[in-house]
Amino acid sequence: MSPQSRPDLPAAALLAGPQIVVLALSSAVVTANAYYIHPIIARVAESFGISDGLIGIVPAMNQIALALGIFFILPLGDRISNRKLVWMTVTGQLLSVVAMALASQFWVFLMGSTLLGFFTIAPYLLPAYVSKRVDPGRLGHATAILTTGIIGGILLARAGAGVIGEFVGWRAVYVIAAGLMLVVSIFLPLIMTSGGPKPEDDQVDVGEQGYLGLLLSIFTIVRREPGILVAGSIQGLNFGIFLAVWIGLGLYLTSENMGYGVDTVGYLAAVSIFSLATTPVLGRMADRIGARRARLYLVAIQLAASTLFLVFGHSLWLLVIPLLITNLGGPVIDITGRMTFLSKTPTIRTRLMTIYVVMMFLGGGAASWASTLAYDLAGWTGNGVLAVAMALAMFALSAMDFVRHRS
């Protein structure tokens, strides 16, 4: 990427590939915190004497709180220093993880997890931050690198937490997470200014409106850019499928019927490792053929894979097939959704990201609790039916959006 590709920015403000990779690694650590619970959810429930149905409130409240944090905090990225905002939120995450590690009562653990969700802002601030500092022709590839970091964080969380939770105990998972967050809280703000824009360059002029006006402007942007609601709804369903499957697996594989340990859930998460290589490649494909066309193709594949969860639910080894497919396609559906609005006016991109991510995590929160309730009602079959229903809705929305923009 050459400075000439963005003549509106000084050369020092342009992000090089290695800088984007470092930001992606930081996103991995920050993102992982929300996903440690998936493989160890049964062990946490046993520790606090909570039922399978009730423990679902932990990931559900985490996702809903994340949506609220995104709504109330992320829009400030269009007004104040991104560096300052990142430092504040990763510090909040660090304190929340410590509370979870030390919790002796369920309500303390739940509160820590909920606050953790509220402060998980950095991975969703960084795409807008990066989009202002890369060549528009490489937006899909840059976004894919950041998304790869998030995938890596999720993989680290599920695989690592499963093994550590089985052999050392679930509390050790959060002790290690606190150590990683301490490193990120120190170095991420430094990385965002090293060799890049100065803190004051992070700000985008949004006029003289105050904080309340900034929040209310989100609704004005929705009226002006209604396509963001479609993108957010599709990603809410996409993320909901992901959570419904993995939370369900955490309960199903450790049940008496299957009899596996939580480390098996972690080992199974290793199928995600292929996404680290394929996501940037598929991101380039979306640059070539267009975001909406690429999304429609991938959503159709996700629908087919979701039906396989019902068919292959009796076998751990056969479940790897739909897991592999959904882990390859899911992240790129997210990338294509972001591409539909990250080329809009720079002054509104963070608020567009706010709308998108709020809808994503509201969908994820609803699916998290629905997945444990579905499992209580019908076992793994309930989770499979839930995944298929969400995939059908996602396909319908994607097809309508593609046709609308093609005509």
GIHU-V767175 format. One record per residue. N is the residue number from 1. PHI is phi in degrees with one decimal (NA if undefined). Layout:
N/PHI
N/PHI
//
This chain:
1/NA
2/-103.8
3/-57.6
4/-65.0
5/-71.6
6/-132.7
7/-65.5
8/-77.6
9/-122.6
10/-67.9
11/-57.8
12/-67.2
13/-85.7
14/-80.5
15/-88.9
16/-85.4
17/-54.1
18/-61.1
19/-66.3
20/-65.5
21/-63.3
22/-63.6
23/-63.0
24/-65.6
25/-64.6
26/-64.4
27/-60.7
28/-60.3
29/-64.8
30/-66.4
31/-67.7
32/-55.7
33/-55.9
34/-76.8
35/-112.5
36/-60.2
37/-67.2
38/-57.8
39/-74.7
40/-102.9
41/-60.1
42/-67.7
43/-67.7
44/-64.3
45/-60.6
46/-62.2
47/-61.4
48/-98.6
49/68.6
50/-108.3
51/-74.4
52/-60.3
53/-68.9
54/-74.9
55/-63.2
56/-61.6
57/-67.0
58/-65.8
59/-65.6
60/-64.9
61/-67.0
62/-61.3
63/-70.3
64/-67.0
65/-64.8
66/-63.6
67/-60.9
68/-67.2
69/-62.8
70/-60.0
71/-66.5
72/-88.6
73/-110.0
74/-58.6
75/-58.3
76/-63.9
77/-65.0
78/-88.8
79/-129.3
80/-116.7
81/-58.7
82/-59.8
83/-60.1
84/-64.2
85/-64.4
86/-64.0
87/-60.2
88/-61.6
89/-76.3
90/-70.8
91/-66.3
92/-61.6
93/-63.0
94/-57.6
95/-65.4
96/-66.9
97/-64.4
98/-60.1
99/-61.5
100/-66.6
101/-65.6
102/-98.0
103/-60.1
104/-105.4
105/-127.8
106/-61.4
107/-64.7
108/-69.7
109/-61.2
110/-62.9
111/-64.7
112/-61.9
113/-64.7
114/-66.6
115/-65.4
116/-57.0
117/-61.2
118/-60.5
119/-95.4
120/-82.9
121/-105.6
122/-52.8
123/-63.6
124/-105.5
125/-83.6
126/-62.9
127/-59.3
128/-67.9
129/-59.2
130/-70.1
131/-61.5
132/-82.8
133/-128.9
134/-131.8
135/-63.3
136/-53.0
137/-69.9
138/-114.9
139/-61.1
140/-62.0
141/-67.7
142/-64.0
143/-64.2
144/-65.1
145/-64.0
146/-62.6
147/-64.8
148/-61.9
149/-61.9
150/-64.8
151/-60.3
152/-60.5
153/-63.7
154/-65.7
155/-61.9
156/-58.1
157/-64.2
158/-72.6
159/-69.7
160/-65.5
161/-64.9
162/-62.6
163/-69.5
164/-63.7
165/-63.1
166/-74.6
167/-103.1
168/-118.5
169/120.2
170/-66.8
171/-65.1
172/-60.4
173/-59.1
174/-79.8
175/-64.9
176/-63.8
177/-60.7
178/-63.4
179/-62.7
180/-64.7
181/-68.0
182/-61.6
183/-62.5
184/-64.3
185/-63.9
186/-84.9
187/-96.2
188/-61.5
189/-61.0
190/-69.5
191/-62.6
192/-70.4
193/-113.9
194/-71.5
195/70.9
196/-130.1
197/-69.9
198/-73.3
199/-52.9
200/-69.0
201/-76.4
202/-71.8
203/-82.0
204/-119.6
205/-70.1
206/-120.4
207/82.9
208/-97.4
209/-65.0
210/-82.0
211/-61.1
212/-63.1
213/-63.0
214/-63.5
215/-65.5
216/-65.5
217/-64.8
218/-59.5
219/-70.4
220/-65.5
221/-64.8
222/-61.0
223/-66.6
224/-80.2
225/-126.5
226/-63.5
227/-61.4
228/-65.6
229/-68.7
230/-67.6
231/-59.9
232/-66.9
233/-65.7
234/-62.4
235/-70.2
236/-60.7
237/-70.0
238/-59.6
239/-68.3
240/-62.5
241/-61.7
242/-56.1
243/-71.0
244/-60.3
245/-71.0
246/-75.0
247/-67.7
248/-61.3
249/-63.0
250/-61.2
251/-87.1
252/-69.2
253/-69.3
254/-95.7
255/-76.4
256/-63.9
257/-64.4
258/-98.0
259/76.5
260/-91.2
261/-86.5
262/-68.2
263/-66.2
264/-64.4
265/-62.4
266/-66.2
267/-62.1
268/-63.0
269/-65.2
270/-63.0
271/-61.7
272/-69.9
273/-61.9
274/-65.1
275/-65.0
276/-63.1
277/-91.9
278/-83.7
279/-62.2
280/-61.0
281/-64.3
282/-68.9
283/-63.5
284/-65.2
285/-60.0
286/-63.6
287/-61.6
288/-78.4
289/-98.6
290/103.8
291/-63.4
292/-71.5
293/-66.3
294/-61.5
295/-63.8
296/-62.5
297/-60.0
298/-69.3
299/-65.6
300/-61.8
301/-66.5
302/-63.2
303/-63.2
304/-61.9
305/-65.8
306/-62.9
307/-66.7
308/-70.3
309/-62.5
310/-72.6
311/-70.2
312/-101.4
313/-62.3
314/-80.3
315/-128.2
316/-59.0
317/-70.0
318/-70.7
319/-62.8
320/-60.4
321/-62.9
322/-66.4
323/-63.3
324/-62.6
325/-64.2
326/-68.4
327/-74.4
328/-79.3
329/-86.0
330/-54.6
331/-62.3
332/-77.4
333/-60.3
334/-62.1
335/-60.0
336/-64.6
337/-63.2
338/-66.5
339/-63.6
340/-70.8
341/-130.8
342/-76.9
343/-97.6
344/-74.2
345/-51.3
346/-54.9
347/-68.1
348/-117.8
349/-64.9
350/-66.2
351/-72.5
352/-63.6
353/-63.1
354/-59.0
355/-60.0
356/-60.7
357/-74.7
358/-58.2
359/-65.4
360/-60.7
361/-82.6
362/-64.7
363/-63.3
364/-65.7
365/-64.1
366/-63.2
367/-68.0
368/-60.9
369/-72.0
370/-60.1
371/-67.6
372/-73.1
373/-67.0
374/-62.4
375/-67.3
376/-61.3
377/-80.1
378/-138.8
379/65.4
380/-62.2
381/-58.6
382/-60.7
383/-66.0
384/-64.1
385/-62.5
386/-60.7
387/-63.8
388/-64.9
389/-61.5
390/-68.9
391/-66.1
392/-62.3
393/-63.2
394/-64.3
395/-64.5
396/-61.3
397/-64.9
398/-64.8
399/-64.8
400/-64.4
401/-68.3
402/-64.2
403/-63.9
404/-61.3
405/-85.8
406/-82.2
407/-78.0
//
